[in-house]
Amino acid sequence: MPPTGKFHSHAKQPKISVEHDPQQCNHRLNGQFIHYKPLRATEGKTVVRTFDADGSRDLIVPNRCPIDRPAILGQSEFRRLKQQAHVVTLKDRVEMIEEAERQRNKLQAESMQRKDDLMKAQKEQKAVPGSKLETVESEAAKKNLYLLRRSKELIIEQDDRVKVANGIILAAKCRAIRNAQIAEKKVVEQQLQEENRRLDMMMEQQRQKLIKTEEKKREIENKKKQRYVTEVKQQIKENEITQLLEAEKTEEESRMLNKALIALQKEEEEKLRQKKETQLKMREEFRKANEEAERYKSMRQEEQRVAEMRVQEFMRQKAAREEAREKEMAVTRAAKEKEIARMRAQQEKGQDYQALMDEMNALRSQEEKEREWRETEKIAVKKKLDLIEDLKVARAKQINDIRKAQAVSLARDEEDFMKVAKVQRQLFEKDLEEQQKKKQQIARHRKELLMQINDKERERIHWQQERFEDGRAQRLEVEIKDKNVEDYLKQKIDKLKENNIPEQYIGDIERRLKLRK
């Protein structure tokens, strides 16, 4: 059977390291079991009931006293809290920094040792002539020499004298190029003039040829025109003869046309005469047809008159039949109205009795409803009086609770004031202690500054001594630098000579750079 009571909980029990079951533990602390769990959230707490428009509710009064129930923790959780509770002091930090520095120095020493070992192994290794290693080493040596030479050249290029020399050489190159371009331009212009003269001569020859060709063409055109004029005259004569023949032919055709027109006119007159005769015949036929139509029309009118008389007779007979039917229907209607009046009288008598019964039932129902309303009002008044009485009692209790809460609040405020005063005293003492520490730090800092000033002064004196010794080395370095610059400029002059720059420009450059030959 599962355990029940104040030690039982459906929640998952935490894993603990003790060798007993929490549900069977009898250990106590401050008079309570260490595994005790309240059944309600309000157990052991002050509860105040308040009333408002929505009703009453219970409020838990906060308690500032710490909870004295112990917590059961596992080993891992206990170790974690213990580790987090450890405070790192200044000494611990210094030790951590020193340990990190030792590790860094150790790693650096190991790295240097490995580097030295590799360098020794590389020096001991020798390349076999003709091998790939020897080829690679030779190429690397050449590359290193080239890089070294190039680096020296770049360093020399930064010298102001070399920059000036570069400008002079560049200007000389520009002048040489410009003069060469001018000379080349003159040669090109001369060649162009000669070519233009040659083209002019060729064009003149071509013009003479064209003139001769045009003259020949003109002679041929004149001959063609003469032949054309002769042919035109011949054609004019032929056209005149043709026109005479055409005129005679036209005259003959006119005579033939007149004859044909006369024949056509006669034929038209004959057709007109025949047409008139035909029209006369048609008029006679139309007259006969009209007479026949008039006769038929009179016959239709007579037939229509007879039909109308027959229709009038039929309508008269129909009206007589309708009148007889109306009289018969009037008699039937009167009999029906009498029967309806009799039945209506009987129905009105029955309705008067039913109305009387309905009125009595309505009065009885109204009295019943009034009785029920009076009972309801009586119950409502009673409930209202009871509610007012309950509210008075609750109000009095609420006022009493408020007074108690105010008293508790005053006591807590006084307690808070004492705590604040205690904290302020502690802060004041702490400030005094910090001020004392600051004074000590200032004194220590002043002492360190004086030591640093003395060290700087000694370093300055030592630097002045070294500066005097470095002067001679600097002068020697300047002389070497000047020699290197001069050699470098001579190399540039030699390159100009190799590029076939005229001697006059090279001499000008040497004179301006003041180079010694």
TORDRENBA-261127 format. One record per residue (C-alpha): x, y, z. Coordinates in Angstrom, 2 decimals. Example, Ala and Ser with C-alpha at 12.3 -4.5 7.8 and 13.67 -1.06 7.14 Angstrom:
REM residues 2
@east: 12.30	north: -4.50	up: 7.80 .
@east: 13.67	north: -1.06	up: 7.14 .
***
This chain:
REM residues 517
@east: 0.00	north: 0.00	up: 0.00 .
@east: 1.51	north: 3.37	up: -0.96 .
@east: 2.30	north: 5.75	up: 1.90 .
@east: -0.05	north: 8.63	up: 2.59 .
@east: -0.06	north: 11.66	up: 4.86 .
@east: 2.15	north: 14.66	up: 5.23 .
@east: 5.28	north: 12.85	up: 3.96 .
@east: 3.68	north: 11.70	up: 0.72 .
@east: 4.01	north: 13.68	up: -2.50 .
@east: 3.18	north: 12.78	up: -6.07 .
@east: 6.11	north: 14.89	up: -7.32 .
@east: 9.35	north: 13.22	up: -8.39 .
@east: 11.64	north: 12.80	up: -5.36 .
@east: 15.18	north: 14.22	up: -5.73 .
@east: 18.06	north: 11.80	up: -5.78 .
@east: 20.05	north: 12.03	up: -2.53 .
@east: 23.13	north: 10.27	up: -1.29 .
@east: 21.88	north: 9.27	up: 2.18 .
@east: 21.10	north: 5.63	up: 2.84 .
@east: 17.48	north: 6.04	up: 3.97 .
@east: 14.08	north: 6.68	up: 2.42 .
@east: 12.78	north: 10.28	up: 2.83 .
@east: 9.33	north: 8.91	up: 3.57 .
@east: 10.68	north: 6.96	up: 6.55 .
@east: 13.10	north: 9.62	up: 7.88 .
@east: 12.50	north: 10.86	up: 11.46 .
@east: 15.17	north: 13.58	up: 11.55 .
@east: 13.93	north: 16.93	up: 12.82 .
@east: 15.12	north: 20.53	up: 12.62 .
@east: 13.54	north: 23.30	up: 14.73 .
@east: 10.80	north: 20.90	up: 15.70 .
@east: 9.89	north: 19.92	up: 12.11 .
@east: 10.80	north: 16.97	up: 9.96 .
@east: 13.54	north: 17.81	up: 7.48 .
@east: 11.56	north: 16.20	up: 4.64 .
@east: 8.32	north: 17.95	up: 5.57 .
@east: 6.32	north: 19.45	up: 2.67 .
@east: 3.25	north: 21.66	up: 3.33 .
@east: -0.04	north: 20.46	up: 1.96 .
@east: -1.16	north: 24.02	up: 1.12 .
@east: 0.62	north: 27.17	up: 0.07 .
@east: -1.00	north: 29.09	up: 2.94 .
@east: 0.17	north: 26.73	up: 5.66 .
@east: 2.08	north: 28.62	up: 8.35 .
@east: 1.38	north: 32.03	up: 6.77 .
@east: -0.82	north: 34.95	up: 7.82 .
@east: -3.98	north: 35.23	up: 5.70 .
@east: -6.24	north: 38.31	up: 5.56 .
@east: -9.69	north: 38.26	up: 3.99 .
@east: -10.77	north: 41.39	up: 2.09 .
@east: -14.11	north: 42.41	up: 0.62 .
@east: -14.76	north: 44.42	up: -2.51 .
@east: -17.43	north: 44.85	up: -5.19 .
@east: -16.70	north: 41.38	up: -6.61 .
@east: -16.94	north: 39.64	up: -3.23 .
@east: -14.36	north: 38.50	up: -0.69 .
@east: -10.89	north: 37.03	up: -1.21 .
@east: -7.98	north: 35.82	up: 0.94 .
@east: -4.60	north: 37.58	up: 0.79 .
@east: -1.31	north: 36.16	up: 2.10 .
@east: 0.69	north: 38.63	up: 4.20 .
@east: 4.37	north: 38.59	up: 3.15 .
@east: 6.85	north: 37.44	up: 5.78 .
@east: 10.36	north: 38.86	up: 5.80 .
@east: 11.75	north: 36.16	up: 8.03 .
@east: 13.89	north: 33.60	up: 6.17 .
@east: 12.56	north: 30.11	up: 5.59 .
@east: 14.07	north: 27.86	up: 8.22 .
@east: 13.31	north: 24.60	up: 6.41 .
@east: 16.47	north: 22.89	up: 5.17 .
@east: 17.08	north: 21.87	up: 1.56 .
@east: 18.17	north: 18.34	up: 0.69 .
@east: 20.85	north: 18.52	up: -2.02 .
@east: 22.69	north: 15.84	up: -3.94 .
@east: 26.46	north: 15.50	up: -3.99 .
@east: 26.90	north: 16.99	up: -7.47 .
@east: 24.71	north: 19.98	up: -6.66 .
@east: 26.56	north: 20.48	up: -3.36 .
@east: 29.95	north: 20.41	up: -5.10 .
@east: 28.72	north: 22.88	up: -7.73 .
@east: 27.48	north: 25.34	up: -5.11 .
@east: 30.70	north: 24.95	up: -3.13 .
@east: 32.78	north: 25.65	up: -6.22 .
@east: 30.73	north: 28.72	up: -7.14 .
@east: 30.99	north: 30.03	up: -3.58 .
@east: 34.79	north: 30.18	up: -3.86 .
@east: 36.02	north: 33.81	up: -4.02 .
@east: 39.06	north: 34.50	up: -6.22 .
@east: 41.47	north: 36.68	up: -4.23 .
@east: 44.27	north: 38.89	up: -5.48 .
@east: 46.82	north: 36.27	up: -4.53 .
@east: 44.97	north: 33.65	up: -6.56 .
@east: 44.90	north: 35.96	up: -9.57 .
@east: 48.63	north: 36.63	up: -9.28 .
@east: 49.31	north: 32.92	up: -9.09 .
@east: 47.12	north: 32.33	up: -12.14 .
@east: 48.97	north: 35.03	up: -14.11 .
@east: 52.36	north: 33.62	up: -13.08 .
@east: 51.29	north: 30.12	up: -14.05 .
@east: 50.13	north: 31.37	up: -17.46 .
@east: 53.45	north: 33.20	up: -17.92 .
@east: 55.39	north: 30.04	up: -17.02 .
@east: 53.38	north: 28.03	up: -19.51 .
@east: 53.97	north: 30.61	up: -22.24 .
@east: 57.71	north: 30.70	up: -21.56 .
@east: 57.83	north: 26.94	up: -21.57 .
@east: 56.06	north: 26.75	up: -24.94 .
@east: 58.35	north: 29.44	up: -26.35 .
@east: 61.46	north: 27.59	up: -25.18 .
@east: 60.20	north: 24.37	up: -26.73 .
@east: 59.52	north: 26.20	up: -30.00 .
@east: 63.02	north: 27.71	up: -30.06 .
@east: 64.54	north: 24.31	up: -29.33 .
@east: 62.65	north: 22.76	up: -32.24 .
@east: 63.74	north: 25.61	up: -34.50 .
@east: 67.40	north: 25.16	up: -33.54 .
@east: 67.17	north: 21.45	up: -34.17 .
@east: 65.72	north: 22.05	up: -37.62 .
@east: 68.44	north: 24.60	up: -38.46 .
@east: 71.17	north: 22.20	up: -37.37 .
@east: 69.67	north: 19.40	up: -39.41 .
@east: 69.43	north: 21.70	up: -42.43 .
@east: 73.08	north: 22.77	up: -42.10 .
@east: 74.30	north: 19.20	up: -41.79 .
@east: 72.40	north: 18.20	up: -44.93 .
@east: 74.51	north: 18.60	up: -48.10 .
@east: 73.25	north: 18.53	up: -51.64 .
@east: 74.70	north: 16.05	up: -54.16 .
@east: 75.91	north: 17.73	up: -57.38 .
@east: 73.37	north: 17.32	up: -60.15 .
@east: 70.58	north: 16.37	up: -57.79 .
@east: 67.23	north: 18.07	up: -57.52 .
@east: 68.14	north: 19.51	up: -54.13 .
@east: 71.26	north: 21.12	up: -55.57 .
@east: 69.18	north: 22.66	up: -58.38 .
@east: 66.63	north: 23.99	up: -55.95 .
@east: 69.35	north: 25.42	up: -53.71 .
@east: 71.06	north: 27.13	up: -56.64 .
@east: 67.78	north: 28.62	up: -57.81 .
@east: 67.02	north: 29.76	up: -54.28 .
@east: 70.48	north: 31.32	up: -54.02 .
@east: 69.98	north: 33.15	up: -57.32 .
@east: 66.59	north: 34.34	up: -56.20 .
@east: 68.02	north: 35.53	up: -52.90 .
@east: 70.80	north: 37.40	up: -54.68 .
@east: 68.30	north: 39.03	up: -57.02 .
@east: 66.07	north: 40.02	up: -54.13 .
@east: 69.04	north: 41.37	up: -52.22 .
@east: 70.22	north: 43.39	up: -55.20 .
@east: 66.74	north: 44.63	up: -55.90 .
@east: 66.22	north: 45.63	up: -52.27 .
@east: 69.47	north: 47.59	up: -52.33 .
@east: 68.39	north: 49.33	up: -55.52 .
@east: 65.04	north: 50.23	up: -53.99 .
@east: 66.77	north: 51.61	up: -50.92 .
@east: 69.10	north: 53.69	up: -53.11 .
@east: 66.11	north: 54.87	up: -55.14 .
@east: 64.75	north: 56.53	up: -52.00 .
@east: 67.77	north: 58.86	up: -51.86 .
@east: 67.04	north: 62.45	up: -52.89 .
@east: 70.05	north: 62.59	up: -55.21 .
@east: 68.85	north: 59.50	up: -57.04 .
@east: 65.39	north: 61.00	up: -57.35 .
@east: 66.89	north: 64.18	up: -58.82 .
@east: 69.04	north: 62.08	up: -61.16 .
@east: 65.98	north: 60.13	up: -62.26 .
@east: 64.27	north: 63.40	up: -63.08 .
@east: 67.27	north: 64.62	up: -65.09 .
@east: 67.55	north: 61.31	up: -66.95 .
@east: 63.84	north: 61.30	up: -67.65 .
@east: 64.02	north: 64.87	up: -68.95 .
@east: 66.97	north: 63.95	up: -71.17 .
@east: 65.08	north: 60.96	up: -72.49 .
@east: 62.10	north: 63.17	up: -73.20 .
@east: 64.25	north: 65.68	up: -75.08 .
@east: 65.92	north: 62.93	up: -77.06 .
@east: 62.57	north: 61.38	up: -77.91 .
@east: 61.13	north: 64.79	up: -78.79 .
@east: 64.05	north: 65.68	up: -81.08 .
@east: 63.84	north: 62.28	up: -82.72 .
@east: 60.13	north: 62.77	up: -83.24 .
@east: 60.73	north: 66.23	up: -84.76 .
@east: 63.35	north: 64.84	up: -87.14 .
@east: 61.07	north: 61.98	up: -88.03 .
@east: 58.24	north: 64.43	up: -88.61 .
@east: 60.39	north: 66.46	up: -91.01 .
@east: 61.33	north: 63.34	up: -92.93 .
@east: 57.70	north: 62.32	up: -93.10 .
@east: 56.68	north: 65.77	up: -94.33 .
@east: 59.37	north: 65.67	up: -97.04 .
@east: 58.25	north: 62.23	up: -98.13 .
@east: 54.66	north: 63.43	up: -98.11 .
@east: 55.52	north: 66.39	up: -100.35 .
@east: 57.32	north: 64.14	up: -102.82 .
@east: 54.37	north: 61.79	up: -102.83 .
@east: 52.00	north: 64.71	up: -103.44 .
@east: 54.09	north: 65.87	up: -106.40 .
@east: 54.08	north: 62.38	up: -107.83 .
@east: 50.33	north: 62.16	up: -107.41 .
@east: 49.86	north: 65.55	up: -109.08 .
@east: 51.83	north: 64.38	up: -112.11 .
@east: 49.82	north: 61.20	up: -112.30 .
@east: 46.59	north: 63.17	up: -112.05 .
@east: 47.68	north: 65.53	up: -114.83 .
@east: 48.47	north: 62.62	up: -117.10 .
@east: 45.15	north: 61.09	up: -116.29 .
@east: 43.43	north: 64.40	up: -117.05 .
@east: 45.05	north: 64.62	up: -120.48 .
@east: 43.94	north: 61.10	up: -121.26 .
@east: 40.40	north: 61.92	up: -120.19 .
@east: 40.35	north: 65.04	up: -122.41 .
@east: 41.33	north: 63.02	up: -125.45 .
@east: 38.76	north: 60.41	up: -124.63 .
@east: 36.07	north: 63.07	up: -124.29 .
@east: 36.94	north: 64.54	up: -127.70 .
@east: 36.60	north: 61.14	up: -129.32 .
@east: 33.27	north: 60.63	up: -127.60 .
@east: 32.08	north: 64.06	up: -128.77 .
@east: 32.90	north: 63.23	up: -132.41 .
@east: 31.03	north: 59.96	up: -132.14 .
@east: 28.03	north: 61.74	up: -130.62 .
@east: 27.97	north: 64.31	up: -133.44 .
@east: 27.92	north: 61.55	up: -136.02 .
@east: 25.12	north: 59.84	up: -134.16 .
@east: 23.12	north: 63.10	up: -134.06 .
@east: 23.48	north: 63.60	up: -137.82 .
@east: 22.26	north: 60.10	up: -138.48 .
@east: 19.37	north: 60.69	up: -136.09 .
@east: 18.33	north: 63.92	up: -137.87 .
@east: 18.32	north: 62.16	up: -141.22 .
@east: 16.23	north: 59.34	up: -139.85 .
@east: 13.79	north: 61.79	up: -138.24 .
@east: 13.26	north: 63.64	up: -141.53 .
@east: 12.60	north: 60.35	up: -143.27 .
@east: 10.12	north: 59.40	up: -140.56 .
@east: 8.32	north: 62.76	up: -140.91 .
@east: 7.81	north: 62.18	up: -144.60 .
@east: 6.51	north: 58.71	up: -143.96 .
@east: 4.17	north: 60.04	up: -141.27 .
@east: 2.73	north: 62.65	up: -143.64 .
@east: 1.91	north: 59.98	up: -146.19 .
@east: 0.40	north: 57.82	up: -143.50 .
@east: -1.74	north: 60.72	up: -142.24 .
@east: -3.16	north: 61.30	up: -145.77 .
@east: -4.08	north: 57.67	up: -146.05 .
@east: -5.65	north: 57.76	up: -142.61 .
@east: -7.73	north: 60.83	up: -143.54 .
@east: -9.13	north: 59.14	up: -146.62 .
@east: -9.89	north: 56.06	up: -144.59 .
@east: -11.64	north: 58.14	up: -141.92 .
@east: -13.80	north: 59.88	up: -144.51 .
@east: -14.88	north: 56.52	up: -145.95 .
@east: -15.72	north: 55.26	up: -142.50 .
@east: -17.84	north: 58.37	up: -141.86 .
@east: -19.91	north: 57.71	up: -144.92 .
@east: -20.48	north: 54.13	up: -143.90 .
@east: -21.44	north: 55.25	up: -140.41 .
@east: -24.05	north: 57.69	up: -141.71 .
@east: -25.66	north: 54.94	up: -143.73 .
@east: -25.80	north: 52.68	up: -140.70 .
@east: -27.35	north: 55.46	up: -138.59 .
@east: -30.11	north: 56.04	up: -141.14 .
@east: -30.93	north: 52.32	up: -141.13 .
@east: -31.02	north: 52.28	up: -137.34 .
@east: -33.36	north: 55.27	up: -137.25 .
@east: -35.81	north: 53.57	up: -139.52 .
@east: -35.69	north: 50.45	up: -137.41 .
@east: -36.38	north: 52.49	up: -134.26 .
@east: -39.43	north: 54.13	up: -135.83 .
@east: -40.84	north: 50.70	up: -136.70 .
@east: -40.31	north: 49.49	up: -133.13 .
@east: -42.04	north: 52.60	up: -131.73 .
@east: -45.10	north: 52.02	up: -133.91 .
@east: -45.35	north: 48.39	up: -132.79 .
@east: -45.02	north: 49.49	up: -129.15 .
@east: -47.96	north: 51.90	up: -129.46 .
@east: -50.15	north: 49.19	up: -130.93 .
@east: -49.24	north: 46.87	up: -128.05 .
@east: -50.13	north: 49.57	up: -125.50 .
@east: -53.58	north: 50.04	up: -127.04 .
@east: -54.28	north: 46.32	up: -126.80 .
@east: -53.21	north: 46.25	up: -123.16 .
@east: -55.50	north: 49.19	up: -122.30 .
@east: -58.49	north: 47.35	up: -123.71 .
@east: -57.67	north: 44.28	up: -121.70 .
@east: -57.28	north: 46.36	up: -118.50 .
@east: -60.72	north: 47.92	up: -119.03 .
@east: -62.36	north: 44.52	up: -119.35 .
@east: -60.60	north: 43.29	up: -116.22 .
@east: -61.82	north: 46.30	up: -114.22 .
@east: -65.41	north: 45.69	up: -115.23 .
@east: -65.13	north: 42.07	up: -114.12 .
@east: -63.65	north: 43.16	up: -110.79 .
@east: -66.53	north: 45.60	up: -110.16 .
@east: -69.01	north: 42.82	up: -110.69 .
@east: -67.20	north: 40.54	up: -108.25 .
@east: -67.08	north: 43.35	up: -105.69 .
@east: -70.83	north: 43.87	up: -105.69 .
@east: -71.35	north: 40.15	up: -105.21 .
@east: -69.04	north: 40.13	up: -102.15 .
@east: -70.88	north: 43.06	up: -100.59 .
@east: -74.20	north: 41.22	up: -100.87 .
@east: -72.74	north: 38.11	up: -99.25 .
@east: -71.33	north: 40.21	up: -96.40 .
@east: -74.74	north: 41.83	up: -95.75 .
@east: -76.41	north: 38.41	up: -95.45 .
@east: -73.70	north: 37.20	up: -93.03 .
@east: -74.17	north: 40.24	up: -90.80 .
@east: -77.90	north: 39.61	up: -90.55 .
@east: -77.20	north: 36.03	up: -89.45 .
@east: -74.78	north: 37.24	up: -86.75 .
@east: -77.34	north: 39.71	up: -85.38 .
@east: -79.91	north: 36.93	up: -85.07 .
@east: -77.41	north: 34.73	up: -83.20 .
@east: -76.55	north: 37.53	up: -80.76 .
@east: -80.20	north: 38.19	up: -80.01 .
@east: -80.78	north: 34.53	up: -79.15 .
@east: -77.65	north: 34.45	up: -76.98 .
@east: -78.81	north: 37.50	up: -74.99 .
@east: -82.15	north: 35.82	up: -74.28 .
@east: -80.39	north: 32.72	up: -72.96 .
@east: -78.10	north: 34.83	up: -70.73 .
@east: -81.07	north: 36.67	up: -69.22 .
@east: -82.80	north: 33.40	up: -68.30 .
@east: -79.61	north: 32.10	up: -66.68 .
@east: -79.22	north: 35.30	up: -64.61 .
@east: -82.71	north: 34.97	up: -63.21 .
@east: -82.07	north: 31.36	up: -62.17 .
@east: -78.77	north: 32.28	up: -60.48 .
@east: -80.45	north: 35.14	up: -58.55 .
@east: -82.96	north: 32.71	up: -57.05 .
@east: -80.19	north: 30.31	up: -56.01 .
@east: -78.12	north: 33.15	up: -54.50 .
@east: -81.01	north: 34.36	up: -52.36 .
@east: -81.52	north: 30.85	up: -50.91 .
@east: -77.82	north: 30.59	up: -50.03 .
@east: -77.80	north: 33.97	up: -48.28 .
@east: -80.69	north: 32.94	up: -46.08 .
@east: -78.88	north: 29.78	up: -45.01 .
@east: -75.69	north: 31.73	up: -44.25 .
@east: -77.57	north: 34.24	up: -42.10 .
@east: -79.11	north: 31.44	up: -40.08 .
@east: -75.73	north: 29.79	up: -39.48 .
@east: -74.10	north: 33.11	up: -38.54 .
@east: -76.73	north: 33.77	up: -35.86 .
@east: -76.06	north: 30.40	up: -34.27 .
@east: -72.29	north: 31.05	up: -34.29 .
@east: -72.64	north: 34.43	up: -32.55 .
@east: -74.52	north: 32.81	up: -29.68 .
@east: -71.68	north: 30.28	up: -29.12 .
@east: -69.04	north: 33.03	up: -29.22 .
@east: -70.70	north: 35.03	up: -26.42 .
@east: -70.49	north: 32.04	up: -24.04 .
@east: -66.84	north: 31.37	up: -24.85 .
@east: -65.90	north: 35.01	up: -24.25 .
@east: -67.45	north: 34.87	up: -20.80 .
@east: -65.44	north: 31.77	up: -19.90 .
@east: -62.18	north: 33.33	up: -21.17 .
@east: -62.73	north: 36.42	up: -19.05 .
@east: -63.21	north: 34.37	up: -15.89 .
@east: -60.05	north: 32.36	up: -16.57 .
@east: -58.08	north: 35.57	up: -17.11 .
@east: -59.19	north: 37.02	up: -13.77 .
@east: -58.25	north: 33.81	up: -11.98 .
@east: -54.78	north: 33.78	up: -13.61 .
@east: -54.14	north: 37.41	up: -12.72 .
@east: -54.91	north: 36.80	up: -9.06 .
@east: -52.51	north: 33.84	up: -9.02 .
@east: -49.68	north: 35.93	up: -10.52 .
@east: -50.22	north: 38.74	up: -8.02 .
@east: -49.97	north: 36.25	up: -5.17 .
@east: -46.70	north: 34.84	up: -6.53 .
@east: -45.23	north: 38.35	up: -6.98 .
@east: -45.97	north: 39.26	up: -3.37 .
@east: -44.19	north: 36.10	up: -2.17 .
@east: -41.18	north: 36.86	up: -4.35 .
@east: -40.93	north: 40.42	up: -3.06 .
@east: -41.09	north: 39.20	up: 0.53 .
@east: -38.21	north: 36.73	up: -0.05 .
@east: -36.10	north: 39.39	up: -1.81 .
@east: -36.51	north: 41.85	up: 1.07 .
@east: -35.47	north: 39.19	up: 3.54 .
@east: -32.35	north: 38.32	up: 1.53 .
@east: -31.40	north: 41.97	up: 1.26 .
@east: -31.66	north: 42.45	up: 5.03 .
@east: -29.50	north: 39.35	up: 5.62 .
@east: -26.89	north: 40.60	up: 3.14 .
@east: -26.74	north: 44.01	up: 4.82 .
@east: -26.18	north: 42.36	up: 8.17 .
@east: -23.38	north: 40.17	up: 6.76 .
@east: -21.74	north: 43.20	up: 5.18 .
@east: -21.78	north: 45.05	up: 8.49 .
@east: -20.05	north: 42.16	up: 10.22 .
@east: -17.49	north: 41.78	up: 7.43 .
@east: -16.83	north: 45.51	up: 7.38 .
@east: -16.12	north: 45.55	up: 11.09 .
@east: -13.75	north: 42.61	up: 10.69 .
@east: -12.03	north: 44.26	up: 7.75 .
@east: -11.47	north: 47.45	up: 9.73 .
@east: -9.96	north: 45.41	up: 12.53 .
@east: -7.69	north: 43.58	up: 10.06 .
@east: -6.59	north: 46.88	up: 8.54 .
@east: -5.64	north: 48.22	up: 11.94 .
@east: -3.62	north: 45.09	up: 12.64 .
@east: -1.90	north: 45.37	up: 9.26 .
@east: -1.04	north: 49.01	up: 9.94 .
@east: 0.48	north: 48.07	up: 13.27 .
@east: 2.53	north: 45.34	up: 11.63 .
@east: 3.63	north: 47.79	up: 8.92 .
@east: 4.78	north: 50.33	up: 11.50 .
@east: 6.81	north: 47.66	up: 13.26 .
@east: 8.41	north: 46.62	up: 9.98 .
@east: 9.19	north: 50.21	up: 9.03 .
@east: 10.96	north: 50.69	up: 12.34 .
@east: 12.92	north: 47.50	up: 11.77 .
@east: 13.86	north: 48.66	up: 8.25 .
@east: 15.03	north: 51.99	up: 9.62 .
@east: 17.33	north: 50.26	up: 12.08 .
@east: 18.72	north: 48.07	up: 9.34 .
@east: 19.37	north: 51.09	up: 7.10 .
@east: 21.12	north: 52.90	up: 9.93 .
@east: 23.32	north: 49.87	up: 10.52 .
@east: 24.19	north: 49.67	up: 6.82 .
@east: 25.05	north: 53.37	up: 6.73 .
@east: 27.41	north: 52.95	up: 9.67 .
@east: 29.09	north: 50.08	up: 7.91 .
@east: 29.42	north: 52.12	up: 4.71 .
@east: 30.94	north: 55.02	up: 6.63 .
@east: 33.51	north: 52.74	up: 8.22 .
@east: 34.25	north: 51.21	up: 4.84 .
@east: 34.77	north: 54.67	up: 3.29 .
@east: 37.24	north: 55.56	up: 6.02 .
@east: 39.13	north: 52.36	up: 5.38 .
@east: 39.20	north: 53.00	up: 1.63 .
@east: 40.48	north: 56.55	up: 2.13 .
@east: 43.30	north: 55.19	up: 4.26 .
@east: 44.15	north: 52.68	up: 1.55 .
@east: 44.13	north: 55.41	up: -1.10 .
@east: 46.57	north: 57.50	up: 0.93 .
@east: 48.90	north: 54.54	up: 1.18 .
@east: 48.61	north: 53.91	up: -2.56 .
@east: 49.40	north: 57.57	up: -3.32 .
@east: 52.52	north: 57.43	up: -1.19 .
@east: 53.61	north: 54.21	up: -2.84 .
@east: 52.92	north: 55.67	up: -6.28 .
@east: 54.98	north: 58.78	up: -5.49 .
@east: 57.90	north: 56.61	up: -4.48 .
@east: 57.65	north: 54.59	up: -7.70 .
@east: 57.55	north: 57.78	up: -9.79 .
@east: 60.74	north: 59.06	up: -8.17 .
@east: 62.43	north: 55.77	up: -8.93 .
@east: 61.30	north: 55.93	up: -12.55 .
@east: 62.58	north: 59.51	up: -12.90 .
@east: 65.99	north: 58.45	up: -11.64 .
@east: 66.06	north: 55.51	up: -14.05 .
@east: 65.15	north: 57.77	up: -16.97 .
@east: 67.91	north: 60.21	up: -16.08 .
@east: 70.48	north: 57.43	up: -16.00 .
@east: 69.23	north: 56.16	up: -19.36 .
@east: 69.53	north: 59.66	up: -20.86 .
@east: 73.14	north: 59.98	up: -19.76 .
@east: 73.93	north: 56.56	up: -21.17 .
@east: 72.19	north: 57.46	up: -24.45 .
@east: 74.28	north: 60.63	up: -24.85 .
@east: 77.45	north: 58.61	up: -24.43 .
@east: 76.31	north: 56.11	up: -27.05 .
@east: 75.32	north: 58.94	up: -29.37 .
@east: 78.86	north: 60.30	up: -29.42 .
@east: 80.19	north: 56.89	up: -30.33 .
@east: 77.55	north: 56.42	up: -33.03 .
@east: 78.57	north: 59.67	up: -34.79 .
@east: 81.66	north: 58.15	up: -36.36 .
@east: 79.72	north: 55.10	up: -37.51 .
@east: 77.11	north: 57.37	up: -39.07 .
@east: 79.74	north: 59.34	up: -41.00 .
@east: 81.22	north: 56.13	up: -42.32 .
@east: 77.74	north: 54.95	up: -43.25 .
@east: 77.12	north: 58.21	up: -45.14 .
@east: 80.33	north: 57.81	up: -47.12 .
@east: 79.41	north: 54.26	up: -48.06 .
@east: 75.95	north: 55.39	up: -49.04 .
@east: 77.36	north: 58.16	up: -51.26 .
@east: 79.64	north: 55.65	up: -52.95 .
@east: 76.73	north: 53.29	up: -53.58 .
@east: 74.60	north: 56.11	up: -54.99 .
@east: 77.36	north: 57.21	up: -57.34 .
@east: 77.91	north: 53.65	up: -58.56 .
@east: 74.18	north: 53.24	up: -59.07 .
@east: 74.02	north: 56.44	up: -61.13 .
@east: 76.94	north: 55.27	up: -63.25 .
@east: 75.06	north: 52.05	up: -63.90 .
@east: 72.09	north: 54.10	up: -65.09 .
@east: 74.40	north: 56.08	up: -67.44 .
@east: 75.77	north: 52.81	up: -68.82 .
@east: 72.23	north: 51.59	up: -69.48 .
@east: 71.52	north: 54.82	up: -71.39 .
@east: 74.56	north: 54.20	up: -73.54 .
@east: 73.39	north: 50.66	up: -74.18 .
@east: 70.02	north: 52.06	up: -75.30 .
@east: 71.80	north: 54.22	up: -77.94 .
@east: 71.04	north: 57.56	up: -76.35 .
@east: 73.05	north: 60.29	up: -78.15 .
@east: 76.30	north: 61.31	up: -76.46 .
@east: 75.28	north: 64.94	up: -76.17 .
@east: 72.43	north: 64.02	up: -73.83 .
@east: 74.60	north: 61.62	up: -71.82 .
@east: 77.29	north: 64.29	up: -71.42 .
@east: 74.70	north: 66.80	up: -70.31 .
@east: 73.41	north: 64.33	up: -67.68 .
@east: 76.93	north: 63.63	up: -66.36 .
@east: 77.66	north: 67.34	up: -66.18 .
@east: 74.49	north: 68.10	up: -64.27 .
@east: 74.97	north: 65.16	up: -61.89 .
@east: 78.67	north: 66.01	up: -61.44 .
@east: 79.77	north: 62.42	up: -61.84 .
@east: 83.46	north: 61.58	up: -61.76 .
@east: 84.75	north: 59.62	up: -64.72 .
***
